[in-house]
Amino acid sequence: MLRTKHIKTDENQAKIEHQSLPLDTILVGDCVEHMNALPQNSVDLIFADPPYNLQLENSLTRPDQSHVKAVNDDWDKFDSFAHYDNFTNAWLKAARRILKPNGAIWVIGSYHNIFRVGSALQNQNFWLLNDVIWRKNNPMPNFRGTRFTNAHETLIWASKSQKSKVTFNYEAMKQANDDKQMRSDWLFPICSGSERLKDKNDDKIHPTQKPEALLYRILNATTKKGDVILDPFFGTGTTGAVAKKLGRHFIGIERENNYINAALKRIATIKPIKDKALETILPKRSEPRVAFGSLIEQGIIKAGTKLYDAKKRYSAMVRADGSIICDNHQGSIHKVGALVQAAPSCNGWTYWHFEKNKKLILIDEYRTQIRKELKKLSA
């Protein structure tokens, strides 16, 4: 019989469309059994940190002979690679069923298991979007000196299918990275200090507790406020803690009572970020469409105005119908921009400039002004 432990959350977080889901809850027991009991196509994102299958045979000691607490729990022990593969295929099949058509999954692992998981993902028709390297700036050293220090883990981000339109907050990630595209190599420290959950004996409660910063980036990048994130290997609740903080819903599945108790206490202390602070930068493609010709019609840019590229190598004239002409090239701002550069395509809005007070200003600034007016009218 399935058992659940419920975590109380603000009443206004529960939405009518989610009433059939055990939101903000830890489900106790087997992850496959619980996922199979959830409604089909009901979850926006899955974050999975499955057992690594480390295959440790001997205890690990430091040079001073002190014992290193490694992952030697029963949940990480499998009889063979075939046993592990069967386990992986079973939980991925259950996960795929509950993902929405535009849903996605993140799986994290080490070199011991991530390649087997990646193969299983492709065999089950998930569509791989990225592999991300989490590079640890404070990794555990290789005490025996027999290998390179293992200083990273690999995350795989995959959509339910090739046609899935997944959430990716590109502009938000670019903004968080000092206005540069976010790369697929991420530098975070391993979980330590006050964030690391410990028992009354000062021992780690969970050997592979993930840092909240890692989940913060994942959820900020690939979910929206109010989305449902499922974690089938919930552990001490990092996914739930960050989801609650960021105004997302979570469903956790865990079978180890000591992890569950630690997660309950941890998540209860989390205070959600206030609504306005959760707003993210909207992608430009979601903004109202503005045609260059409308700027001419409204007299914002006049026919006969000269347009230039950023280095004034090319000069084009605006015509009354919204087209532009540059030497023998004529057409839209995009077409002519591409032709003068001998390029396959061009975003004319961010290529062409007008001159004002001896300064070059992007024509995109006019489009931005019109969009602001349209937003005011629709508010």
C-alpha positions in Angstrom: 0.0 0.0 0.0 1.4 3.4 -0.9 2.0 5.9 1.9 2.4 9.6 1.6 3.6 12.4 3.8 2.2 15.8 3.0 4.0 19.1 3.3 1.8 22.1 3.9 2.1 25.0 1.5 0.2 28.3 1.0 -3.4 27.7 -0.2 -3.0 30.1 -3.1 -0.3 27.8 -4.6 -2.8 25.1 -5.3 -4.4 25.5 -8.7 -7.6 24.0 -10.0 -6.0 22.2 -12.9 -3.6 20.4 -10.5 -6.2 19.0 -8.1 -5.6 15.4 -9.3 -1.9 15.6 -8.4 -0.3 15.2 -5.0 1.4 18.6 -5.2 4.1 19.6 -2.8 4.1 16.1 -1.4 6.7 13.4 -0.7 5.4 10.0 -1.9 6.9 7.2 0.2 7.9 4.0 -1.6 9.0 2.7 -5.0 9.3 5.4 -7.7 8.1 3.3 -10.6 5.0 2.2 -8.7 4.2 5.8 -7.7 4.8 7.3 -11.1 2.5 4.6 -12.7 -0.2 5.8 -10.3 0.0 9.4 -11.5 -2.1 10.8 -14.3 -0.6 10.5 -17.8 0.8 13.7 -19.3 0.6 15.6 -16.0 4.2 16.7 -15.2 6.1 19.6 -16.7 9.7 18.6 -15.8 11.4 15.7 -14.2 14.7 16.0 -12.4 16.3 12.7 -11.6 19.4 11.9 -9.6 19.3 8.1 -9.8 21.7 5.6 -8.0 25.2 5.8 -9.5 25.9 2.1 -9.3 29.4 2.9 -8.1 30.4 -0.8 -7.7 32.5 0.0 -4.6 34.2 -3.2 -3.4 36.5 -1.8 -0.7 36.3 1.0 1.9 38.1 4.2 1.0 40.7 5.8 3.3 42.7 9.1 3.3 46.5 9.1 3.5 46.1 9.5 7.3 44.1 6.3 7.3 40.8 8.1 8.3 37.7 6.7 6.7 36.0 8.4 3.8 32.3 8.3 3.8 31.4 7.1 0.3 28.3 5.9 -1.4 28.0 2.4 -0.1 24.3 2.3 0.8 22.1 -0.6 -0.3 20.1 1.7 -2.7 23.3 2.0 -4.8 24.0 -1.7 -5.1 23.0 -3.7 -8.2 23.9 -7.3 -9.1 25.1 -6.5 -12.6 24.9 -4.0 -15.4 21.9 -5.9 -16.7 20.2 -5.4 -13.4 21.0 -1.7 -13.4 19.8 -1.3 -17.1 16.5 -3.0 -16.2 16.0 -0.6 -13.3 16.9 2.4 -15.5 14.5 1.4 -18.3 11.7 0.8 -15.9 11.8 4.2 -14.2 12.4 6.0 -17.5 9.4 4.4 -19.0 7.2 5.5 -16.1 8.7 9.0 -16.3 8.0 9.3 -20.0 4.3 8.4 -19.5 3.7 11.2 -17.0 5.6 13.9 -18.8 3.4 16.4 -20.7 3.9 16.4 -24.5 6.1 19.5 -24.2 7.8 18.2 -21.0 11.5 17.6 -20.4 13.7 15.6 -18.2 17.1 16.2 -16.5 19.2 13.3 -15.4 22.5 13.7 -13.5 25.1 11.0 -13.0 28.8 10.2 -12.9 30.9 8.2 -15.4 29.7 5.0 -13.7 26.2 5.4 -15.0 25.4 8.4 -17.1 26.4 6.8 -20.4 24.1 3.8 -19.8 21.3 6.3 -18.8 21.9 8.3 -22.0 21.6 5.2 -24.1 18.4 4.3 -22.4 16.9 7.8 -22.9 17.5 7.5 -26.7 16.2 4.0 -26.8 13.0 5.2 -25.3 12.7 8.0 -27.9 13.5 11.0 -25.6 15.2 13.7 -27.7 18.6 14.8 -26.3 18.9 18.6 -26.0 22.1 19.2 -24.2 24.7 17.4 -22.0 25.9 19.8 -19.3 29.1 19.4 -17.3 28.8 20.4 -13.7 32.4 21.2 -12.8 33.1 21.1 -9.1 35.5 23.8 -7.9 36.1 21.8 -4.7 36.0 18.1 -5.7 37.0 15.3 -3.4 40.6 14.4 -4.2 41.7 11.0 -5.5 43.3 9.7 -2.3 45.0 6.7 -3.9 46.6 8.7 -6.7 45.7 6.1 -9.3 43.4 8.2 -11.5 42.6 11.8 -12.4 40.7 13.6 -9.7 37.0 13.2 -10.7 36.0 16.8 -10.7 32.7 16.8 -12.6 29.3 15.2 -13.1 27.3 15.1 -16.3 23.7 16.2 -16.7 21.5 15.2 -19.7 18.6 17.5 -20.7 16.1 15.8 -23.0 12.6 16.5 -24.2 9.8 13.9 -24.4 10.1 13.9 -28.2 11.8 15.7 -31.0 8.7 17.8 -31.6 8.3 18.9 -27.9 8.3 22.7 -27.4 10.2 22.7 -24.1 10.5 25.7 -21.8 13.9 27.4 -22.1 14.3 30.8 -20.6 17.1 31.8 -22.9 17.1 35.5 -22.2 17.0 34.9 -18.4 20.0 32.7 -18.6 21.9 35.2 -20.8 21.1 37.9 -18.4 22.3 35.8 -15.5 25.6 35.3 -17.4 26.4 39.0 -17.8 24.6 39.2 -21.1 26.5 36.3 -22.7 25.0 33.0 -23.8 24.9 30.5 -21.0 27.3 27.7 -21.8 27.0 24.0 -21.1 29.8 23.9 -18.6 28.7 25.1 -15.1 31.0 25.8 -12.2 29.5 25.1 -8.7 30.9 23.9 -5.5 29.8 20.6 -4.0 27.3 20.8 -1.2 29.1 21.8 2.0 29.0 24.1 5.0 25.6 24.9 6.5 23.8 23.7 3.4 25.0 20.1 4.0 22.4 18.3 6.1 23.9 16.3 9.0 22.6 14.0 11.7 23.1 14.3 15.4 26.5 12.6 15.1 27.6 15.3 12.6 27.6 12.7 9.8 26.2 13.5 6.3 22.6 12.4 6.1 22.9 11.8 2.3 26.2 11.1 0.6 25.3 12.7 -2.7 23.2 15.8 -1.6 23.2 18.2 -4.5 23.9 22.0 -4.1 20.8 24.2 -4.3 22.6 26.4 -6.8 22.6 23.6 -9.3 18.8 23.1 -9.1 18.2 26.8 -9.0 19.8 27.2 -12.4 18.0 24.2 -13.9 14.5 25.3 -12.7 15.1 28.9 -13.6 16.2 27.9 -17.1 13.7 25.2 -18.0 10.5 25.8 -16.0 7.9 28.5 -15.4 6.2 29.7 -12.2 3.5 27.2 -11.2 5.0 24.3 -13.2 5.1 20.8 -11.6 8.5 19.2 -11.1 8.8 15.6 -10.2 11.9 14.1 -8.6 11.7 10.3 -8.4 14.9 10.0 -6.2 14.0 12.9 -3.8 16.7 12.2 -1.2 16.9 15.1 1.3 14.7 17.3 -0.9 17.0 19.7 -2.8 14.5 19.8 -5.7 11.6 20.5 -3.4 13.4 23.2 -1.5 14.3 25.1 -4.7 10.9 24.5 -6.3 9.2 26.0 -3.3 11.6 29.0 -3.3 10.9 29.7 -7.0 7.1 29.3 -6.9 7.0 25.9 -8.6 5.2 22.8 -7.4 7.1 19.6 -6.7 6.3 15.9 -6.3 9.0 13.9 -4.6 9.3 10.1 -4.4 11.6 8.6 -1.7 11.7 5.3 0.2 14.4 6.0 2.9 12.7 7.4 6.0 15.8 9.2 7.3 16.0 11.2 4.0 12.3 11.9 4.1 12.4 13.3 7.6 15.3 15.5 6.8 13.6 16.7 3.6 10.4 17.6 5.5 12.2 19.7 8.0 14.3 21.4 5.4 11.4 22.3 3.1 9.3 23.6 6.0 11.9 26.3 6.6 11.9 27.6 3.0 10.2 30.9 2.3 9.0 31.4 -1.3 10.4 34.3 -3.2 7.7 37.0 -3.6 5.7 37.0 -6.9 7.2 40.1 -8.5 10.7 39.0 -7.8 9.9 35.7 -9.7 9.2 37.4 -13.0 11.6 36.5 -15.7 12.7 38.3 -18.9 10.3 37.4 -21.7 11.8 36.1 -24.9 11.7 38.5 -27.8 9.7 36.1 -29.9 6.8 36.4 -27.4 6.7 40.2 -27.9 4.0 41.7 -30.2 5.0 41.6 -33.8 5.9 45.0 -35.2 6.5 45.4 -39.0 9.1 48.0 -40.2 6.4 49.4 -42.6 4.3 50.4 -39.6 7.1 52.8 -38.5 6.8 54.5 -41.9 3.0 54.6 -41.8 3.1 56.2 -38.3 5.7 58.8 -39.3 8.2 57.5 -36.8 10.7 56.9 -39.6 10.2 59.1 -42.6 10.6 58.0 -46.2 14.0 59.1 -47.5 15.8 58.4 -44.1 19.3 57.0 -44.4 20.1 53.7 -42.6 23.6 52.5 -41.9 25.3 49.4 -40.5 27.3 49.8 -37.3 30.5 50.8 -39.1 28.9 52.9 -41.8 30.2 50.6 -44.6 26.7 50.5 -46.2 24.0 53.1 -46.6 20.4 52.3 -47.4 17.5 54.6 -48.1 14.0 54.0 -46.6 11.2 54.0 -49.2 7.6 54.9 -48.7 6.4 51.3 -48.9 8.6 50.2 -46.0 11.3 48.7 -48.2 14.9 49.9 -48.4 17.4 50.2 -51.2 21.2 49.9 -51.0 23.1 50.1 -54.3 21.5 47.4 -56.5 19.8 45.6 -53.6 16.2 46.3 -52.6 13.7 44.7 -50.3 13.0 44.4 -46.6 15.4 45.5 -43.9 16.2 41.8 -43.4 16.7 40.9 -47.1 18.9 43.8 -47.9 20.9 43.4 -44.7 21.7 39.8 -45.8 22.5 40.8 -49.4 25.0 43.5 -48.6 26.8 41.1 -46.3 26.5 38.1 -48.6 25.0 36.3 -45.6 22.3 33.7 -45.6 20.1 35.7 -43.3 20.1 38.9 -41.3 18.0 40.5 -38.5 17.5 43.9 -39.9 16.2 45.3 -36.7 19.6 44.8 -35.0 21.7 45.5 -38.1 20.5 48.9 -39.4 20.9 52.2 -37.6 19.7 55.7 -38.1 21.8 58.8 -37.3 20.7 61.2 -34.6 22.8 64.0 -33.2 25.8 62.5 -34.9 25.2 59.1 -33.1 24.1 55.8 -34.7 21.0 54.4 -33.0 19.5 50.9 -33.8 16.1 51.0 -35.5 15.2 48.3 -33.0 14.8 51.1 -30.4 11.8 52.4 -32.3 10.3 48.9 -32.3 10.8 48.7 -28.5 8.9 52.0 -28.0 6.0 50.7 -30.1 5.9 47.5 -28.1 5.7 49.4 -24.8 2.8 51.4 -26.1 1.0 48.2 -27.2 1.5 46.7 -23.8 0.0 49.8 -22.2 -3.1 49.5 -24.4 -3.6 45.8 -23.7 -3.1 46.2 -19.9 
